[in-house]
Amino acid sequence: MNEMMKAVQLHSFGGPEVLRYEDTPRPEVQASEVLIQVHAASINPPDLYLRDGYRALPPEWQPSPHFPLILGTDVSGVVAAVGDEVFKVSVGDHVFAMVRFPEDLMTGSGAYAEYVCVPESQLALKPKGISHVEAAGAPMSLLTAWQFLVDPGQDRPNPFQAFQHVPVPLEGKTVLINGAAGGVGHLAVQVAKWKGAHVIAVASGKHEEMLRELGADDFIDYTKVAAETVAHDVDLVLDAVGGPNMERFLSIIKPSGSLFLVNPLGFSGREEAERLGITVSSLQVHSNGMLLAQAGRLLDDHTIRVVIDSTYSLAEASAAHQRAMQGGVQGKVVLIVKQ
């Protein structure tokens, strides 16, 4: 008989109200896995999309999972058990991870729970200098920034483009980050600054002070002026927002510059980009414990930091999703699972 645990489960798609805090069997650790007692888990856009059934996607791409399922990919916690083929971590170690992503993109990775099983290859030791709440806020957002700007990791097929994403040297370059106050954006600002770039942050005015503290050299309040009307001669635009009219950034990028799209769905400017000599590129962020450990060193020595917008208990996951959907989030929304 499996031991039980508390988790936030989904029995049907819908709004935040469909999230149910209830008892469910604790997962059993497999040979190459680690069982983590979760201390904190963060909320990411794919959690919101899956909860809603990915309704924005074409019908043939929408999931048809077996309910109930447990959302969430990002965790920080303590190793509770290890499989027979696990040798790099031990019971009691403090670790963090992005769990089985994108493999479980359509079925949920199980992070909104008191326990979750994670392949050993996908986790890293938690940076000692930060809390579990901060560490839980990092994995997906930090790996996205890292894989776009520093190292994409292993050679993986990308559903968005035929060629492999290649980061560009940033030292001495001008980098504009759209959506700079969000989960990916605020970490991308810091990573680009660490790599020696001149960083222009685009966000609403209430975030300016925070973004300048994180290293932004210039700030554009998009609620007052369109970024593409004031910025010019940019080497790289990282658009962490997506949505309609991403093509507008092509007009401010130098020939031989780059446009990196975190969410490329709907982009229709590839022909124009080719004519202008601009590289447009995207990637599918993927779990990678080695890269998370590399990026985690910058968290450990406080070169970069995770900004926490708000915290909720695991039982308050519905309210946390409502906050994440409101917009204007500064950094990350985090669920506290164990005090």
SENUNU-157783 format. One record per residue (C-alpha): residue in one letter; x, y, z; residue number from 0. Coordinates in nm, 4 decimals. Example, Ala and Ser with C-alpha at 12.3 -4.5 7.8 and 13.67 -1.06 7.14 Angstrom:
<pts>
+------+----------+----------+----------+-----+
| type |       px |       py |       pz | seq |
+------+----------+----------+----------+-----+
|    a |   1.2300 |  -0.4500 |   0.7800 |   0 |
|    s |   1.3670 |  -0.1060 |   0.7140 |   1 |
+------+----------+----------+----------+-----+
</pts>
This chain:
<pts>
+------+----------+----------+----------+-----+
| type |       px |       py |       pz | seq |
+------+----------+----------+----------+-----+
|    m |   0.0000 |   0.0000 |   0.0000 |   0 |
|    n |   0.1483 |   0.3318 |  -0.1067 |   1 |
|    e |   0.1930 |   0.6027 |   0.1516 |   2 |
|    m |  -0.0248 |   0.9064 |   0.0888 |   3 |
|    m |   0.0647 |   1.2710 |   0.0377 |   4 |
|    k |  -0.1090 |   1.6012 |  -0.0262 |   5 |
|    a |  -0.1033 |   1.7335 |  -0.3831 |   6 |
|    v |  -0.2884 |   1.9779 |  -0.6065 |   7 |
|    q |  -0.4677 |   1.7716 |  -0.8698 |   8 |
|    l |  -0.6536 |   1.8449 |  -1.1885 |   9 |
|    h |  -0.9619 |   1.6327 |  -1.2664 |  10 |
|    s |  -1.0728 |   1.8442 |  -1.5631 |  11 |
|    f |  -0.9471 |   2.1437 |  -1.7595 |  12 |
|    g |  -1.0642 |   2.4930 |  -1.6713 |  13 |
|    g |  -0.9911 |   2.8030 |  -1.4648 |  14 |
|    p |  -0.8004 |   2.8218 |  -1.1360 |  15 |
|    e |  -1.1043 |   2.6872 |  -0.9512 |  16 |
|    v |  -1.0498 |   2.3355 |  -1.0956 |  17 |
|    l |  -0.7296 |   2.2893 |  -0.8907 |  18 |
|    r |  -0.8032 |   2.0556 |  -0.5994 |  19 |
|    y |  -0.5884 |   2.0093 |  -0.2898 |  20 |
|    e |  -0.6328 |   1.6470 |  -0.1858 |  21 |
|    d |  -0.4750 |   1.3168 |  -0.0841 |  22 |
|    t |  -0.3053 |   1.1020 |  -0.3474 |  23 |
|    p |  -0.0523 |   0.8156 |  -0.3377 |  24 |
|    r |   0.3098 |   0.9177 |  -0.2936 |  25 |
|    p |   0.5141 |   0.8306 |  -0.6048 |  26 |
|    e |   0.7536 |   0.5358 |  -0.5857 |  27 |
|    v |   1.1141 |   0.6029 |  -0.6817 |  28 |
|    q |   1.2484 |   0.4217 |  -0.9898 |  29 |
|    a |   1.6079 |   0.3004 |  -1.0391 |  30 |
|    s |   1.7521 |   0.6230 |  -1.1866 |  31 |
|    e |   1.5259 |   0.8611 |  -0.9940 |  32 |
|    v |   1.5365 |   1.0633 |  -0.6757 |  33 |
|    l |   1.2339 |   1.1160 |  -0.4501 |  34 |
|    i |   1.2247 |   1.4783 |  -0.3375 |  35 |
|    q |   1.0327 |   1.6015 |  -0.0364 |  36 |
|    v |   0.9196 |   1.9298 |  -0.1868 |  37 |
|    h |   0.9712 |   2.2466 |   0.0172 |  38 |
|    a |   0.8601 |   2.4887 |  -0.2570 |  39 |
|    a |   0.7334 |   2.4807 |  -0.6160 |  40 |
|    s |   0.6952 |   2.7714 |  -0.8572 |  41 |
|    i |   0.4340 |   2.8561 |  -1.1160 |  42 |
|    n |   0.5253 |   2.8853 |  -1.4841 |  43 |
|    p |   0.3213 |   2.9689 |  -1.7955 |  44 |
|    p |   0.2987 |   2.6026 |  -1.9105 |  45 |
|    d |   0.1190 |   2.5243 |  -1.5813 |  46 |
|    l |  -0.1485 |   2.7804 |  -1.6691 |  47 |
|    y |  -0.1763 |   2.6567 |  -2.0271 |  48 |
|    l |  -0.2081 |   2.2902 |  -1.9262 |  49 |
|    r |  -0.4641 |   2.3664 |  -1.6554 |  50 |
|    d |  -0.6700 |   2.5358 |  -1.9271 |  51 |
|    g |  -0.6212 |   2.2437 |  -2.1697 |  52 |
|    y |  -0.3887 |   2.4370 |  -2.4032 |  53 |
|    r |  -0.6958 |   2.5872 |  -2.5679 |  54 |
|    a |  -0.4852 |   2.8403 |  -2.7596 |  55 |
|    l |  -0.3231 |   2.5567 |  -2.9574 |  56 |
|    p |  -0.4711 |   2.3973 |  -3.2701 |  57 |
|    p |  -0.7044 |   2.1090 |  -3.1713 |  58 |
|    e |  -0.4643 |   1.8426 |  -3.2977 |  59 |
|    w |  -0.1977 |   1.9713 |  -3.0554 |  60 |
|    q |  -0.4219 |   1.9800 |  -2.7496 |  61 |
|    p |  -0.3635 |   1.7198 |  -2.4770 |  62 |
|    s |  -0.5887 |   1.4257 |  -2.3956 |  63 |
|    p |  -0.4335 |   1.3131 |  -2.0656 |  64 |
|    h |  -0.5557 |   1.0664 |  -1.8085 |  65 |
|    f |  -0.6983 |   1.2543 |  -1.5093 |  66 |
|    p |  -0.6219 |   1.3245 |  -1.2352 |  67 |
|    l |  -0.2882 |   1.4866 |  -1.3068 |  68 |
|    i |  -0.0532 |   1.7030 |  -1.1016 |  69 |
|    l |   0.0779 |   2.0259 |  -1.2524 |  70 |
|    g |   0.4141 |   2.1903 |  -1.1983 |  71 |
|    t |   0.7752 |   2.1467 |  -1.3057 |  72 |
|    d |   0.9891 |   2.3594 |  -1.0720 |  73 |
|    v |   1.0810 |   2.2309 |  -0.7273 |  74 |
|    s |   1.3268 |   2.2778 |  -0.4468 |  75 |
|    g |   1.3452 |   2.0361 |  -0.1589 |  76 |
|    v |   1.5301 |   1.7591 |   0.0214 |  77 |
|    v |   1.6167 |   1.4118 |  -0.1079 |  78 |
|    a |   1.3914 |   1.1604 |   0.0703 |  79 |
|    a |   1.4956 |   0.8429 |  -0.1175 |  80 |
|    v |   1.7166 |   0.7416 |  -0.4096 |  81 |
|    g |   1.6886 |   0.4666 |  -0.6695 |  82 |
|    d |   1.9396 |   0.1838 |  -0.7062 |  83 |
|    e |   2.1172 |   0.3547 |  -0.9975 |  84 |
|    v |   2.1584 |   0.6952 |  -0.8287 |  85 |
|    f |   2.5106 |   0.7791 |  -0.7123 |  86 |
|    k |   2.5572 |   1.1574 |  -0.7198 |  87 |
|    v |   2.3119 |   1.2611 |  -0.4477 |  88 |
|    s |   2.2173 |   1.1145 |  -0.1111 |  89 |
|    v |   1.9216 |   1.1214 |   0.1255 |  90 |
|    g |   1.9209 |   1.4574 |   0.3036 |  91 |
|    d |   2.0782 |   1.6576 |   0.0197 |  92 |
|    h |   1.9070 |   1.9863 |  -0.0693 |  93 |
|    v |   1.8320 |   1.9927 |  -0.4420 |  94 |
|    f |   1.6329 |   2.1814 |  -0.7061 |  95 |
|    a |   1.5097 |   2.0830 |  -1.0513 |  96 |
|    m |   1.2887 |   2.1388 |  -1.3515 |  97 |
|    v |   1.1091 |   1.8056 |  -1.3670 |  98 |
|    r |   1.0663 |   1.6086 |  -1.6927 |  99 |
|    f |   1.0159 |   1.9034 |  -1.9247 | 100 |
|    p |   0.9137 |   1.9103 |  -2.2049 | 101 |
|    e |   0.8519 |   1.5335 |  -2.1875 | 102 |
|    d |   0.5559 |   1.5843 |  -1.9512 | 103 |
|    l |   0.4435 |   1.9110 |  -2.1113 | 104 |
|    m |   0.0949 |   1.7720 |  -2.1764 | 105 |
|    t |   0.0539 |   1.5486 |  -1.8708 | 106 |
|    g |   0.2005 |   1.7456 |  -1.5803 | 107 |
|    s |   0.5319 |   1.6809 |  -1.4083 | 108 |
|    g |   0.3956 |   1.6436 |  -1.0561 | 109 |
|    a |   0.5602 |   1.9344 |  -0.8754 | 110 |
|    y |   0.2528 |   2.0721 |  -0.6927 | 111 |
|    a |   0.2854 |   1.8008 |  -0.4295 | 112 |
|    e |   0.4593 |   1.7073 |  -0.1058 | 113 |
|    y |   0.6768 |   1.4568 |  -0.2952 | 114 |
|    v |   0.7894 |   1.4199 |  -0.6563 | 115 |
|    c |   1.0196 |   1.1756 |  -0.8365 | 116 |
|    v |   1.2879 |   1.3337 |  -1.0550 | 117 |
|    p |   1.5445 |   1.1691 |  -1.2867 | 118 |
|    e |   1.8867 |   1.2203 |  -1.1283 | 119 |
|    s |   2.0158 |   1.3785 |  -1.4515 | 120 |
|    q |   1.7664 |   1.6635 |  -1.4177 | 121 |
|    l |   1.8482 |   1.7883 |  -1.0693 | 122 |
|    a |   2.1253 |   1.9936 |  -0.9134 | 123 |
|    l |   2.2318 |   2.0688 |  -0.5598 | 124 |
|    k |   2.0438 |   2.3720 |  -0.4304 | 125 |
|    p |   2.2681 |   2.6797 |  -0.4023 | 126 |
|    k |   2.3494 |   2.7097 |  -0.0332 | 127 |
|    g |   2.3196 |   3.0873 |  -0.0348 | 128 |
|    i |   1.9482 |   3.0997 |  -0.1181 | 129 |
|    s |   1.6213 |   2.9715 |   0.0278 | 130 |
|    h |   1.4053 |   2.6906 |  -0.1060 | 131 |
|    v |   1.1499 |   2.9523 |  -0.2153 | 132 |
|    e |   1.4103 |   3.1348 |  -0.4255 | 133 |
|    a |   1.5522 |   2.8085 |  -0.5610 | 134 |
|    a |   1.2050 |   2.6868 |  -0.6625 | 135 |
|    g |   1.1562 |   3.0099 |  -0.8554 | 136 |
|    a |   1.4645 |   2.9492 |  -1.0664 | 137 |
|    p |   1.4675 |   2.6310 |  -1.2778 | 138 |
|    m |   1.2450 |   2.6887 |  -1.5821 | 139 |
|    s |   1.3048 |   3.0641 |  -1.6032 | 140 |
|    l |   1.6789 |   3.0378 |  -1.5411 | 141 |
|    l |   1.7258 |   2.7440 |  -1.7792 | 142 |
|    t |   1.5338 |   2.9361 |  -2.0473 | 143 |
|    a |   1.7607 |   3.2400 |  -2.0086 | 144 |
|    w |   2.0703 |   3.0175 |  -1.9886 | 145 |
|    q |   1.9853 |   2.8018 |  -2.2895 | 146 |
|    f |   1.9033 |   3.1096 |  -2.5017 | 147 |
|    l |   2.1988 |   3.3246 |  -2.3958 | 148 |
|    v |   2.4778 |   3.0928 |  -2.2735 | 149 |
|    d |   2.4491 |   2.7214 |  -2.3569 | 150 |
|    p |   2.1562 |   2.5413 |  -2.5225 | 151 |
|    g |   2.2705 |   2.2060 |  -2.3854 | 152 |
|    q |   2.2471 |   1.8841 |  -2.5816 | 153 |
|    d |   2.1530 |   1.8777 |  -2.9470 | 154 |
|    r |   1.7746 |   1.8401 |  -2.9427 | 155 |
|    p |   1.5194 |   1.8630 |  -3.2219 | 156 |
|    n |   1.3287 |   2.1886 |  -3.2001 | 157 |
|    p |   0.9599 |   2.1927 |  -3.2971 | 158 |
|    f |   0.9854 |   2.5605 |  -3.3931 | 159 |
|    q |   1.2716 |   2.5557 |  -3.6455 | 160 |
|    a |   1.4865 |   2.3199 |  -3.8497 | 161 |
|    f |   1.8227 |   2.4528 |  -3.7306 | 162 |
|    q |   1.9853 |   2.4365 |  -3.3881 | 163 |
|    h |   1.9718 |   2.7455 |  -3.1675 | 164 |
|    v |   2.3133 |   2.9087 |  -3.1196 | 165 |
|    p |   2.3735 |   3.1752 |  -2.8512 | 166 |
|    v |   2.5646 |   3.4871 |  -2.9591 | 167 |
|    p |   2.8628 |   3.6532 |  -2.7857 | 168 |
|    l |   2.7235 |   3.9308 |  -2.5655 | 169 |
|    e |   3.0305 |   4.1186 |  -2.4438 | 170 |
|    g |   3.0084 |   4.4797 |  -2.5580 | 171 |
|    k |   2.6772 |   4.4166 |  -2.7366 | 172 |
|    t |   2.3468 |   4.5960 |  -2.6859 | 173 |
|    v |   2.0700 |   4.3586 |  -2.5779 | 174 |
|    l |   1.7024 |   4.4567 |  -2.5475 | 175 |
|    i |   1.4864 |   4.2301 |  -2.3298 | 176 |
|    n |   1.1109 |   4.2565 |  -2.3768 | 177 |
|    g |   0.9103 |   4.1400 |  -2.0775 | 178 |
|    a |   1.2071 |   4.2154 |  -1.8544 | 179 |
|    a |   1.0187 |   4.2012 |  -1.5223 | 180 |
|    g |   0.8782 |   3.8500 |  -1.5649 | 181 |
|    g |   1.0256 |   3.5164 |  -1.4647 | 182 |
|    v |   1.2454 |   3.4673 |  -1.7711 | 183 |
|    g |   1.3003 |   3.8377 |  -1.8339 | 184 |
|    h |   1.4407 |   3.9427 |  -1.4965 | 185 |
|    l |   1.6905 |   3.6561 |  -1.5032 | 186 |
|    a |   1.7825 |   3.7223 |  -1.8683 | 187 |
|    v |   1.8612 |   4.0846 |  -1.7756 | 188 |
|    q |   2.1064 |   3.9614 |  -1.5130 | 189 |
|    v |   2.2638 |   3.6882 |  -1.7269 | 190 |
|    a |   2.3128 |   3.9296 |  -2.0195 | 191 |
|    k |   2.4694 |   4.1865 |  -1.7858 | 192 |
|    w |   2.7003 |   3.9190 |  -1.6396 | 193 |
|    k |   2.8099 |   3.8342 |  -1.9952 | 194 |
|    g |   2.9120 |   4.1951 |  -2.0543 | 195 |
|    a |   2.6144 |   4.3323 |  -2.2486 | 196 |
|    h |   2.4592 |   4.6776 |  -2.2390 | 197 |
|    v |   2.1031 |   4.5875 |  -2.1368 | 198 |
|    i |   1.7834 |   4.7708 |  -2.2292 | 199 |
|    a |   1.4884 |   4.6461 |  -2.0215 | 200 |
|    v |   1.1315 |   4.6826 |  -2.1488 | 201 |
|    a |   0.8524 |   4.6566 |  -1.8905 | 202 |
|    s |   0.5847 |   4.8728 |  -1.7278 | 203 |
|    g |   0.7053 |   5.1679 |  -1.5210 | 204 |
|    k |   0.6409 |   5.0107 |  -1.1799 | 205 |
|    h |   0.9261 |   4.7666 |  -1.2455 | 206 |
|    e |   1.1932 |   5.0239 |  -1.3366 | 207 |
|    e |   1.3566 |   5.0494 |  -0.9938 | 208 |
|    m |   1.3841 |   4.6719 |  -0.9580 | 209 |
|    l |   1.5259 |   4.6236 |  -1.3070 | 210 |
|    r |   1.7874 |   4.8963 |  -1.2640 | 211 |
|    e |   1.8908 |   4.7298 |  -0.9364 | 212 |
|    l |   1.9339 |   4.4049 |  -1.1310 | 213 |
|    g |   2.1680 |   4.5749 |  -1.3777 | 214 |
|    a |   1.9569 |   4.7197 |  -1.6581 | 215 |
|    d |   2.1431 |   5.0127 |  -1.8181 | 216 |
|    d |   1.8383 |   5.1630 |  -1.9894 | 217 |
|    f |   1.4668 |   5.1238 |  -1.9295 | 218 |
|    i |   1.1682 |   5.1627 |  -2.1606 | 219 |
|    d |   0.8178 |   5.1876 |  -2.0123 | 220 |
|    y |   0.6081 |   5.0211 |  -2.2822 | 221 |
|    t |   0.2895 |   5.1714 |  -2.1358 | 222 |
|    k |   0.4163 |   5.5164 |  -2.2393 | 223 |
|    v |   0.6169 |   5.4516 |  -2.5557 | 224 |
|    a |   0.6617 |   5.1625 |  -2.7968 | 225 |
|    a |   1.0091 |   5.0137 |  -2.7612 | 226 |
|    e |   1.0609 |   4.9973 |  -3.1371 | 227 |
|    t |   1.0109 |   5.3756 |  -3.1656 | 228 |
|    v |   1.2932 |   5.4688 |  -2.9271 | 229 |
|    a |   1.5475 |   5.1845 |  -2.9345 | 230 |
|    h |   1.7828 |   5.1487 |  -3.2320 | 231 |
|    d |   2.1027 |   4.9705 |  -3.3405 | 232 |
|    v |   2.0401 |   4.6761 |  -3.1083 | 233 |
|    d |   2.2527 |   4.3623 |  -3.1513 | 234 |
|    l |   2.0036 |   4.1231 |  -2.9929 | 235 |
|    v |   1.6384 |   4.1347 |  -2.8915 | 236 |
|    l |   1.5205 |   3.8640 |  -2.6533 | 237 |
|    d |   1.1398 |   3.8697 |  -2.6586 | 238 |
|    a |   1.0099 |   3.6926 |  -2.3493 | 239 |
|    v |   0.6502 |   3.8001 |  -2.4145 | 240 |
|    g |   0.5410 |   3.6668 |  -2.7529 | 241 |
|    g |   0.1954 |   3.7349 |  -2.8912 | 242 |
|    p |   0.0998 |   3.9480 |  -3.1934 | 243 |
|    n |   0.3416 |   4.1674 |  -3.3878 | 244 |
|    m |   0.6760 |   4.0301 |  -3.2701 | 245 |
|    e |   0.7975 |   4.1417 |  -3.6165 | 246 |
|    r |   0.8099 |   4.5011 |  -3.4906 | 247 |
|    f |   1.1483 |   4.4383 |  -3.3296 | 248 |
|    l |   1.3172 |   4.3696 |  -3.6643 | 249 |
|    s |   1.3285 |   4.7438 |  -3.7365 | 250 |
|    i |   1.5595 |   4.8159 |  -3.4399 | 251 |
|    i |   1.8089 |   4.5302 |  -3.4895 | 252 |
|    k |   2.1390 |   4.5821 |  -3.6713 | 253 |
|    p |   2.2108 |   4.3798 |  -3.9865 | 254 |
|    s |   2.3729 |   4.0543 |  -3.8707 | 255 |
|    g |   2.1927 |   4.0956 |  -3.5366 | 256 |
|    s |   1.9540 |   3.8467 |  -3.3769 | 257 |
|    l |   1.5949 |   3.8156 |  -3.2569 | 258 |
|    f |   1.5440 |   3.5389 |  -2.9987 | 259 |
|    l |   1.1809 |   3.4382 |  -2.9404 | 260 |
|    v |   1.0888 |   3.2594 |  -2.6177 | 261 |
|    n |   0.7388 |   3.1948 |  -2.7554 | 262 |
|    p |   0.7607 |   3.2063 |  -3.1364 | 263 |
|    l |   0.4041 |   3.0964 |  -3.2118 | 264 |
|    g |   0.2501 |   3.3521 |  -3.4460 | 265 |
|    f |   0.5754 |   3.5093 |  -3.5663 | 266 |
|    s |   0.5483 |   3.5858 |  -3.9378 | 267 |
|    g |   0.8594 |   3.7919 |  -4.0104 | 268 |
|    r |   1.1131 |   3.5306 |  -4.1189 | 269 |
|    e |   1.1234 |   3.6491 |  -4.4816 | 270 |
|    e |   1.1714 |   4.0096 |  -4.3738 | 271 |
|    a |   1.4408 |   3.9030 |  -4.1252 | 272 |
|    e |   1.6251 |   3.7170 |  -4.4010 | 273 |
|    r |   1.6098 |   4.0239 |  -4.6229 | 274 |
|    l |   1.7538 |   4.2361 |  -4.3392 | 275 |
|    g |   2.0252 |   3.9834 |  -4.2516 | 276 |
|    i |   1.8823 |   3.9191 |  -3.9040 | 277 |
|    t |   1.8883 |   3.5741 |  -3.7421 | 278 |
|    v |   1.5579 |   3.4720 |  -3.5847 | 279 |
|    s |   1.5897 |   3.1810 |  -3.3443 | 280 |
|    s |   1.4014 |   2.9956 |  -3.0745 | 281 |
|    l |   1.4385 |   2.6819 |  -2.8654 | 282 |
|    q |   1.2406 |   2.4455 |  -2.6481 | 283 |
|    v |   1.3679 |   2.4765 |  -2.2919 | 284 |
|    h |   1.4521 |   2.1335 |  -2.1514 | 285 |
|    s |   1.5437 |   1.9823 |  -1.8174 | 286 |
|    n |   1.9201 |   1.9596 |  -1.7668 | 287 |
|    g |   2.0774 |   1.9173 |  -1.4252 | 288 |
|    m |   2.4282 |   2.0005 |  -1.5477 | 289 |
|    l |   2.3230 |   2.3370 |  -1.6924 | 290 |
|    l |   2.1117 |   2.4116 |  -1.3850 | 291 |
|    a |   2.4174 |   2.3499 |  -1.1664 | 292 |
|    q |   2.6258 |   2.5858 |  -1.3833 | 293 |
|    a |   2.3669 |   2.8623 |  -1.3665 | 294 |
|    g |   2.3092 |   2.7881 |  -0.9983 | 295 |
|    r |   2.6646 |   2.8976 |  -0.9178 | 296 |
|    l |   2.5608 |   3.2531 |  -1.0062 | 297 |
|    l |   2.2749 |   3.2258 |  -0.7575 | 298 |
|    d |   2.5091 |   3.0852 |  -0.4942 | 299 |
|    d |   2.7508 |   3.3788 |  -0.5127 | 300 |
|    h |   2.4684 |   3.6338 |  -0.5588 | 301 |
|    t |   2.5825 |   3.7405 |  -0.9061 | 302 |
|    i |   2.2162 |   3.6976 |  -0.9974 | 303 |
|    r |   1.9047 |   3.6598 |  -0.7864 | 304 |
|    v |   1.5487 |   3.5340 |  -0.8189 | 305 |
|    v |   1.2859 |   3.7986 |  -0.7458 | 306 |
|    i |   0.9772 |   3.6607 |  -0.5688 | 307 |
|    d |   0.6493 |   3.8308 |  -0.6547 | 308 |
|    s |   0.4392 |   3.6466 |  -0.3969 | 309 |
|    t |   0.4087 |   3.3193 |  -0.2070 | 310 |
|    y |   0.1106 |   3.0945 |  -0.1336 | 311 |
|    s |   0.0638 |   2.7684 |   0.0524 | 312 |
|    l |   0.0168 |   2.4541 |  -0.1572 | 313 |
|    a |  -0.3508 |   2.4536 |  -0.0586 | 314 |
|    e |  -0.3814 |   2.8043 |  -0.2094 | 315 |
|    a |  -0.2730 |   2.6986 |  -0.5589 | 316 |
|    s |  -0.5931 |   2.8381 |  -0.7121 | 317 |
|    a |  -0.5187 |   3.1833 |  -0.5713 | 318 |
|    a |  -0.1583 |   3.1548 |  -0.6887 | 319 |
|    h |  -0.2782 |   3.0805 |  -1.0428 | 320 |
|    q |  -0.5126 |   3.3791 |  -1.0261 | 321 |
|    r |  -0.2183 |   3.6006 |  -0.9290 | 322 |
|    a |  -0.0048 |   3.4608 |  -1.2126 | 323 |
|    m |  -0.2839 |   3.5335 |  -1.4618 | 324 |
|    q |  -0.3357 |   3.8957 |  -1.3505 | 325 |
|    g |  -0.0269 |   4.0223 |  -1.5275 | 326 |
|    g |   0.2237 |   4.2657 |  -1.3844 | 327 |
|    v |   0.4005 |   3.9821 |  -1.2019 | 328 |
|    q |   0.7460 |   4.0840 |  -1.0798 | 329 |
|    g |   0.9639 |   3.7743 |  -1.0927 | 330 |
|    k |   0.8037 |   3.4501 |  -0.9740 | 331 |
|    v |   0.4945 |   3.3258 |  -0.7890 | 332 |
|    v |   0.5876 |   3.0383 |  -0.5553 | 333 |
|    l |   0.3966 |   2.7738 |  -0.3611 | 334 |
|    i |   0.5356 |   2.6934 |  -0.0165 | 335 |
|    v |   0.4869 |   2.3210 |   0.0424 | 336 |
|    k |   0.6859 |   2.2632 |   0.3616 | 337 |
|    q |   0.7966 |   2.5296 |   0.6097 | 338 |
+------+----------+----------+----------+-----+
</pts>
